[in-house]
Amino acid sequence: MDLLSFDAVAKTVVRAVLDDALDPVTVGISGAWGSGKTTVLRLIEDALAPQLPGTDAVVLVISTDPWRYDPGVGAKETLISEVLAAVAAELARGEESGQTPGRTRALLTRLRQRVDWAKALQVAARTSLTLQLPSADDLTSLVNTEPDNQDTGATEPLSRGLEEFRTEFSILMESPELSHLRRVVVLVDGLDRCLPDTVVDTLETIRLFLAVPKMAFVVAADEHRVADALRVRFPDPGNGQQAGRERYAEEPASLYLHKIVQTTVPLPTLSRFDTEAFLVLLQLSQRLSDQDLAPYIDACVRLRREKGLLDNLAAAVNGNDISAELAFASRMTPILYEKLHGSPRRIKRFLNDLRVRQSVADHRGIVLEPEIVAKLMVLEKLLPDAFTTVLGWLARGELR
């Protein structure tokens, strides 16, 4: 459910990745940690998942998270393997419907063999550093045992590595067996959490190997943190001290990033209205089904567009009594909006912590008013010394 009304951002990105004039394209979604980037990626995936109406064209969506890649294999090989695995699954569906991939299947096998050899080199490099020999399982899983020239008709031995990967991958994407694919959209999440080497390798893979027609990438990351990681590999030789016109030139890290990411969509910071609406919807989501919650989400969108007050939410939806949720959100919004700086993750975690503390109290037979607990939590977070003083008063029985 889109509790943050980020559908406008998702629709903008979807339009960009499906624009034939931008093919291939890499779109960035930039925002601080906890700003809702993953939520936008899920909205994009939901929008692209259904088959395009009125056409046989299909959009293949691949979700990936470089933060979870195995560091022993390498970001390049992992990302390429995930893309090839998804394309192989699409070809397999074609085989089930009676299509015969023929040379396309052989070309896919050849590409996967290139990646297998690249993985083998990664294992060899890793084991040499640790003074260990690769295990039999390592080599068996990383080196294909299929003949190099199977079904290809080629007479020369298979090239090792990824040198010619992009050319062959482009031929694969244009093959008749994949003509029904309008676009392959790769959603990249968590890049701003990765080590510099993983950041660089992931972006280089997009630029050097996978940026061919019918491919689109959506990279959700804090642009500033990604630039920080790139500075390790691409330092600024002048430290920003260039004279004359060069003083205003972009540093190498930013230039590299903007060369790969053609356009960036910044996530809007939550306004005061958005913060209050988010608080109300989060509370309602705990007791309402998605179907019953949907009218309240739509009503919040209308009120935002009409610059109305959230007090009118109950009147806009004839249904449940939401006075308690509205009252709580009204009391907490001034503090949470100012101190948590419109961060959806911080707001959500605050409510989760509140529920946990109420649950502990309930199991001890103690009844706590949510508004009072919330105020004490804010005091604990923002003014810890004052919170300790309050605890001292309670311990000594001096607070009525």
Secondary structure, 3 states (H helix, E strand, C coil): CCCCCCHHHHHHHHHHHCCHHHCCEEEEEECCCCCCHHHHHHHHHHHHCCCCCCCCCEEEEEEECHHHCCCCCCHHHHHHHHHHHHHHHHHHHHHHCCCCCCHHHHHHHHHHHHHHHHHHHHHHHHHHHCCCCCCHHHHHHHCCCCCCCCCCCCCCCCCCCCCCHHHHHHHHHCCHHHCCEEEEEEEEECHHHCCHHHHHHHHHHHHHHHCCCCEEEEEECCHHHHHHHHHHHCCCCCCCCCCHHHHHCCCHHHHHHHHHCCEEEECCCCCHHHHHHHHHHHHHCCCCCHHHHHHHHHHHHHHHHCCCCHHHHHHHCCCCCCHHHHHHHHHHHHHHHHHCCCCHHHHHHHHHHHHHHHHHHHHCCCCCCHHHHHHHHHHHHHCHHHHHHHHHHHHCCCCC
